[in-house]
Amino acid sequence: MPVEISVGPPVLTINQGSTFMVTDLNGEIAAESEQGVFAGDTRFVSYYEVFANGERWVRLTSSATSYYAARIYLTNPIFETEDETDWHPRQSELHTSYTNRDFHRRLIFRLHNSGARPGYANGRITFDVELPPGGTWHTCCDYLLVLGQRVRAPIHDCNLGRTELDELQHEWEERATKLTSANEDVYRLYHQSVEDMGALRLHDHDFGRDVWLPAAGVPWFVTIFGRDSLIVSLQNMLIYPSFARGALQKLAEFQATSMDDYRDAEPGKILHEIRFGELAHFKKVPHTPYYGTADATPLYLIALHEAWKWLGDDSLLREYHNVAMRCLEWIDKYGDLDGDGFQEYRTRSELGYENVGWKDAGDAVVYPDGSQVKQPKALCELQGYVFDAWMRMAVVFDARQAQAEGGRPSHPLRGTVLVRRHRLLRVRPRPGQAARPHDRLERGPLPVEWHREPGARGPCREAAARTGHVERLGDPNPLSGQPGL
């Protein structure tokens, strides 16, 4: 079946923590587009253009010079705002405010180091500039984003001098595992990846200079996510094992403690996503936080064990023991909806997600004929994650008991894991075919469990990248001593 691939217009995207800007290649923000200046899930600027004598400039070059800065050369400023706009000529500032009951946002557009006084009329800021041949002119334009009582001011001035945040980025790059290669492409790819990971740092949620949390992505996912933070922590073990500390600490803070149908929360569950904008403020969306994810809870246990294994820091196990126990209780009580040993999910929220695994688009889980699979659903990777989490926690509890009692008794969880293993790893060949050893990974665990309701269509067999999540979990034999499915 042919697949239509569409590519949007090229854009410049830069960010500093959870504040980001998306513009076209001229550095302008087109009206009626997804471009703008964003912070705290609020778009502060939705339209921005630059003219000279009413004529558009012509771009020579433009590029992002760093993850937080872009440079644009034009050869040849207008600023349109909402109605609640005030011009402050003495400070050369344009203020645009938005208020909805107790929700307040304000943009301050400040001009300085201009060499000429700006004027404001009819929604436009203008400068009268006379330039001799070969002359230059310069102005600095700062965006100050006001979120309630908090002001996010620019970190860098026009000269882009070194700041504290630059020092934090430098420290991260210095701590990361170094790679040298005769292949310049490999070297550059690795170095850029380390730099990009540091650019995702959510500075608002730092616990220390080297304990921090990454955003899920720029620009639209610059916030706290459960699954994404844990998977990227696992991926960074080879780069810097302590990277996982930030995700473990922040997600533990938001671990659910009670039932809340609107947010799909259950005791012990790890969050999916949190938002801070107007809709979240007034509870019009459940992201305060939203717990609609079936995989973040077992992934938390996997990341905890993996960090302990790499760091050898027993204080991690003591600090997060209660969090881990609540995760295990959630897996058994709420993750397994019908007590059959498999993990299923079903939303209870009127605004809940249809799919809450790695593939979480509304049409991500379908039958071969393209029709939607109805909830509840039991994804293949959920079974793998849970089995892997059980195995890892058995190792953790063995280690803790050994420390406490001076021996190596086997924790009861290990026996439970070995029994449940046979249920999770049953081979189900297609009708008329004999079972083969690798059927388990090629065709099972089933991507979607059959339904119990009358008229259920049975298991869904689909080509899905999710099985790769199962493959990466390792040796399927618990007797090998290696955690994994």
N, C-alpha and C positions, 0 to 999 in steps of 0.2 A: 504494500500500500504506500503510495507516495506521501511524503511528509513535507509540508510547506514550512520553510525556514525564513523568518523575517528578521531583518537587522535594523535596529533603530538608528537615528542620527548619532554621529559621534559627539561625545560630551567630555568635559573636564570634570573630574571628581576629586575633591580634596577633603580631608577631615582632620580634626584634632579631637581625640577622644570621641564623645558622642555628638559633637557638633560637626556638621558637614555641609558642603556646598556643591551643587551640581549646576554647571553652566554649559552653554554651547562653546565652540572653539574660540569665539570672540570674547569669552568671559561674560557674556550677556545671558540673562534669564528670560526665556521666551514666555509670553503670556499663554495661558491655557495649556501649559505643559506640566510635566512632573519635575521640572527643574526648580531650584530655589536654594535658600539658606535655611537649614533645619537645626533644631536643638530641642531636646525633650519632647520628641514626637510632635513638634509644632513647626509649621513653615512660617518663618518670619519675613521672608522676601519671596514674592511670587512673580515679580516682573522687574527687570533692570536692563536699561539700554544706554549706550553712550553715543553722543552726537557731537559734531563740530559745526557750528553755524547751521544747525538743522540737518546736516548731511551725515550719513553713516560713515564710520571709519572703515578702512580696508585692512584686513589682517595680513601681516607679514608672516609671523610664526606664533605658535602658542604651544605650551606643554606644561605638565605638572613637573616642577623642579624637585619636589619632595612630596611625601604623602600629605603634608599640611600646606603646601604653597604651589602656586602656578604663576608663570610669567607669560604675558601676552604682549606682543609688539604690534601696534596699529599705526598706520601712516596717515591717513586722511585728516556733567553726567545727568542723564535723565533718571528720575526715580519716581515711579507711580505708586501710590499708596492708597490705603483705605481712607474713609472720610475723616476718621479721628486722627488728624495729623496736625502737628504744631511745629513751626519753624522758630528756632532760637538763634537769631543772628549773632548775638554776642559770643555764643559758644560754637557757632557754625555747626549746629546740630539739628537734624530733622527727627522728630519723635513721632512714632506711629504706635498707637495703643489699641489693645483689644481687651474688653472686659465682659465676662458672662458670669454674673453673680459673684462667687468668690474665686473665679478663675481669671487670672490677670496675666497678660503677656504684653511686652512692649519692645519695639525695635528703636534703637538710637543709632542713627547714621551720622557719624562725626567726621568732619573734614579738618585737616590740620597740615601744617608745613606746606601751605599752598603758594605763598608769595603773592596771593591775590585774594580779595574778599569774595566769597561766594554769595550769590543771590538766589532767592527762591520765589517762584511764581508759577501758578497754573500747573502744579505738580512736578515742576522741573527745577533742578539746581543748576545754576549756570555760573560760569566764570568769564570775565572779560580779560583776555590774554593777548598781549601783543608780543610777537616773537620776531627777532631779527633773523636774517638768514643764518642757519647753523645753530640757532639758539635752542635752549631746552626749557621745559617747564615741568613742574612736579607737584603732585598733591598726594596726601595720604587719606584713604577712606577706610574708616574703622566701622565695623558692625558690633554694637553692644547689644546682646540679647538678654532681656530681662524676663525671668521666669518667677513670677511672684515676688518674693523678697530677694531673690538671688540674681546677680548680674554676671553674665559670662562676657568678659572683656577679651579683646585680642591678646594672645600670648606674645606674639611677635610684633615688632614695629616694622616700619617700611624697609628698614635695613636688614631685617631677618637676622638679628644678632642671636647669639647662643642663649638659651633659656634653661630653666630647671627641667622642663620637659625634654629638651634636647639631651640633657645629661642622663635622664632616665632611659631614653632610647639608646644612648651610647652604652650605658651599663648593661642593658639587655643584650645588645649585640656582642659585647665583650664576654658575657656569661655563656652565651650560646656555644654549642660545640662547633669547633672550627673545621672547615673542610678545605683541602687543597687538591687540585686536580690539574693534570696537563690539558684537560679539555676545558677550554675557556667558557664554553656554553654551560657546562655543568657547574663550574665555579660561580658564574654570574647568576644562574638560576637559583642556586642554594643561597647565595648572599642576599638576593632580592627577596626570597621567601622569608628569611629571618627578619629583614627590615620590614616587610609587609606585616608580619605577625605582630611586631611591636607597634605598628601603626593602628592596629585594632584595639589597642589598650583603652579600656574604659576608665579614665583617670578618676572619675567621680566615685568609683568603687574600689580604689586602691586600699589594701590593708598594710602595705609597706612598700619599700622601694623595689623589692623583688617578689612581692605577693600581690598579684593583680589578675584581672579578669579580662578576656578578650571579647569583643563584640562578635556577633555571628557573621557580619559582613557589612561593607559599605556600598551603597548608601542606605538601603532601606531596612537593614537589620542591625542598626547600631544601638543595641540594647542587650539586656541579659536574656540569654536562652539557656535551657537546660541541656538538651541533647547536643547542641553544637559546642558548648563550652566543654563538655565532657569528652566528646570525640576528639576535639582539637587538643585537649590535654593528653589523651592517649597518643596522639600522633606526635606530640612534642617530647615524649619521654627521652628519645635519643638526643634531642636538641638541648633540653634543659629540664630534668625531671621535676624540679621544684615548681615548674610552670603550673602543675596541677593544683597546687595549694590554694590558689585564688578561687578556682571553680569549686573545690570542695568546701571552702569556708563560706562563700557567698550563697551557694545553693543550699547548704545546711541552714542558713539563716531563714530561708524561705520555705523550708520543708513544711508541707501541710500538716496541720494539727487537728483539723475537724472536717466534717462533711460540708460541702458547699456545692450544690448541684449547678448553680449558675456558672461557677468557675471550674467545674469538673474536678474538684478537690476532694481527696480522701486522706485520712490520717497516714502519714509516712510518705506520701507521694512527692516526687521532685517536680518542680515547676517546668512548664514549657517556655513561657515568654512573659515578660512584664513590660507594660507601656506606661507612659507618664503624661500623655497628651490630654486634650479636653474631653474626649470620649471616655477615656479611662477615669479621669477625675470625677465625672458625673455617673460613673458605673454604667454607661451605655454599651460598653464592651466588657467582657469578663477578664480582660488582661490586667488584673490588679493584685497578684499575677494570675495568669491562666494556667491550669494544670492539665490541659488536653494533650498529653503525650504518654504513650504506653511504654516507651523505652528508656526514658531518662532515669527512672528509679533503679533498674538493674545496672544501667551504665554507671551510675554513681558508685555502686559497689565494685564494679570492675576497675574504675579509675582509682578508687581508694586503695585497693590491693596492689595495683600496678605501681602507684606512687610509692607505697611502702616497700615494695620489692626493689625498686630502683634506688631509693634513698636510704633504706635500712633504718628509717626513723620510727621507732616504736611509739613515739608520742602521737603520731598520726592515728594509730589504732586506739589509743586511749581517748584522744580528743573526739573522735567520730564514732566511738563504739555505739552510743545510743542512737545516733543518726542511722548507722548501719542496721541496727536491730529493727528500727521502725521501717526501713526499706524492705527488709526481709518479711516483716509482718504484712506490709502492703502487698507484696508479691503474692503471698498465699491467700490473703483475705479479699483483696480487691482486684488484683491482676488476673486471677483465675475466677472467672465469673460463675462457672457452673461446677467447680470442684473436680474437673476431669484431669487435672494435671497440666493442662495447656493454658497459656496466657491468651486472653481475648480482651477486646476493648469495645466499649459502647458508650457514647456520650450521653450525659443526662442534661446538658445545657441546651437551652433553646437556641443559643448562638454557638454551640459546640462544633468542632471540626468533624467531618465525615471520616477522615483518615488521620491517624495520630502516630504513625510510624515515620521512618526515614522518608518514605514517599508520602507526603502529606497533602498533596493537591487533592481537590475534590473528586477528580476522576482518576486517582492514582491506582486504585485496585479494581480491576474489571475482569470479567470472564473473557475467554478467547473470542467471543462474538462481540465484545465491546460493551456489553451491558454491565451495569454497576453491581458490585457485590454488596449486599446489605449487611449492616451490623447485626450481631457481633462478628468480629473478624479476628482470626488468630494468625498473625504474620509469622513467616518462617524465622526472621531474625529475632523476634521476641523470644521464641523458644530457645534459640542459641544464647542470647544475652542472659536469660535467667539461669540456664544450666551453667554457663560460665561463671555467673555471679555466685551460685551455690558452691561450686568447686573452690572458687577463690576464698569465699568466706569460711569454708571448712578449713582451708590452710591457715587463715588468719586466726580462727578460734583455736586450732591446734597449737599455734605458736603462743598465743596468750595463755593457754592452759599450761603449756610447758614452762613458761616463765613463772607462773604462779605456783606450780606444784613440783617443779624440778624434774619433770619427766616429759614424755611425749604421748599422753593419752589421746585417743581419737575422739574428737568431738562428735556428739550424736548427729550433727548435721551431715557429716560425711556419709553415714549409713543411709540417711534419707536421700542424699544425692544419688547414691549408687542404685537405689530402688527406682527412683524417678527417671533415671537415665534410660532404662529400658522402654519407658513409655514415650520419651521424647525422641528416641532414635529408631523407632520402628520403621522398617522398610516397607513402603507401599508401592510395588510395581504397578505399571499400567495393566489393565485386563489383558489376559492372554500372554503376558510376558513373565519370565522367571525373574526373581529378585537377584540383583547383583550388588556387590559390596558398596559401589559408589552411587547406587540409587538414592541413598540417604541424602546425599548432597545435590544430586542432579534433580531429583523429583521430590525431595522431602528434606526436612520437615515441610509439610504442606504450606505454601505461601498463604493460603486462607483455609481455615477450618470449615468443615461442613456445618450446616445449620441444623438446629434441633427442631425448628418449627415444621409443621406439616407442609409438604410441598417444597421442602428445601432442595436446592439444586445440587448440593454436594460440594466436594472440594474444587477449588479453582486452581488450574494449572496455567501459569503464565510465565513468560520470559521476563525475569525481573532481576535487576542488579542487586536487590536486597540479599540474594543468596551469597553474594560476595562478603557481606557482613558476617555470615555464618562461617564461611571458609576461613576468615582471618582469625577465628577464635582458637584454632590450633588442634591438637591431638584429641580425637574423639574418645580415647580410652582413658578413663579416670585412673586405672591402675598404673598408667605410665608415670604418674606423679606430676604430670604437667596439666595445669588448669586449662580449660578450653573445651569446646564442643567438637 
